[in-house]
Amino acid sequence: MKTYKVGIIGYGGFGQFLHHWWNRLEQIQIVAIADTVTGLQPEGNCKLYESWKELLTDPQIDIVSIVTPPALHAEMACAAMQAGKHVLLEKPAALTAAS
């Protein structure tokens, strides 16, 4: 089976929780994290990006998990899909129907 390479955008408590448990799945490899917090030390060996837009340009990433404040979800999810990534999005997808 294929190993899916995941990038996580947002590395607060829930982003760290997802990283911890996804690392235990055989077909999942966390390869990158994007967060504006400096000095992060995620478990495992993965790239760190200060910009979520940079993470989207990483050709090895298959899936992007967006774990940021809801007001940022729609823009990030649309950009990730336009970059050809599969998207896992924490709810809500947007704060208003216009988003």
C-alpha positions in Angstrom: 0.0 0.0 0.0 1.0 3.6 -0.6 2.3 5.7 2.2 0.6 9.1 2.3 2.7 12.0 3.2 0.9 14.7 5.3 1.7 18.3 6.0 0.0 19.9 9.0 -0.9 23.6 9.0 -1.3 24.8 12.5 0.6 23.1 15.3 -1.2 24.1 18.5 -2.7 21.5 20.8 -4.8 19.7 18.3 -2.2 19.8 15.5 0.2 18.1 18.0 -2.5 15.6 19.0 -3.1 14.6 15.3 0.7 14.4 14.7 1.2 12.1 17.6 -1.6 9.6 16.6 -1.1 9.7 12.8 2.6 8.8 13.4 1.3 5.4 14.6 -0.5 4.6 11.4 1.5 2.5 8.9 0.4 4.3 5.7 0.8 7.8 7.1 4.0 9.8 7.4 4.0 13.4 8.7 6.6 15.2 6.5 6.0 18.9 7.2 4.5 21.4 9.6 3.6 25.0 9.1 3.1 27.3 12.0 4.1 30.9 12.8 5.4 29.9 16.3 9.2 29.8 16.3 11.2 27.1 18.2 8.7 24.2 17.5 10.2 20.8 18.1 7.7 18.3 16.6 8.2 14.6 17.1 9.9 12.7 14.2 11.8 14.2 11.3 9.8 16.7 9.4 10.3 20.0 7.6 9.2 23.1 9.4 7.7 26.0 7.5 6.9 29.5 8.9 4.4 30.0 6.0 1.5 27.7 5.1 1.9 28.8 1.5 5.4 27.5 1.4 4.2 24.1 2.7 1.7 23.9 -0.2 4.6 24.1 -2.7 6.3 21.0 -1.2 5.9 18.3 -4.0 6.2 15.4 -1.6 3.0 16.3 0.4 -0.1 14.3 -0.6 -2.5 15.5 2.1 -2.7 18.8 4.0 -4.4 18.8 7.4 -5.6 22.3 8.3 -5.8 22.8 12.1 -6.0 26.6 12.4 -8.5 29.1 13.6 -11.8 28.8 11.6 -11.5 32.2 10.0 -8.4 30.9 8.1 -9.9 27.6 6.9 -11.6 28.6 3.6 -8.5 30.4 2.1 -6.1 27.7 3.1 -8.3 24.8 2.0 -9.0 26.4 -1.4 -5.3 27.1 -1.9 -4.3 23.6 -0.9 -6.8 22.1 -3.4 -5.6 24.4 -6.1 -2.1 23.1 -5.4 -3.3 19.6 -6.0 -3.4 18.4 -2.4 -6.0 16.4 -0.7 -7.4 18.3 2.3 -8.4 17.3 5.8 -10.2 20.3 7.4 -11.2 20.8 11.0 -14.7 22.3 11.2 -16.1 24.8 10.4 -15.0 25.2 6.8 -15.9 28.9 6.9 -17.6 31.3 9.3 -20.1 32.6 6.8 -21.7 31.5 3.6 -19.8 34.2 1.8 -16.4 32.8 2.9 
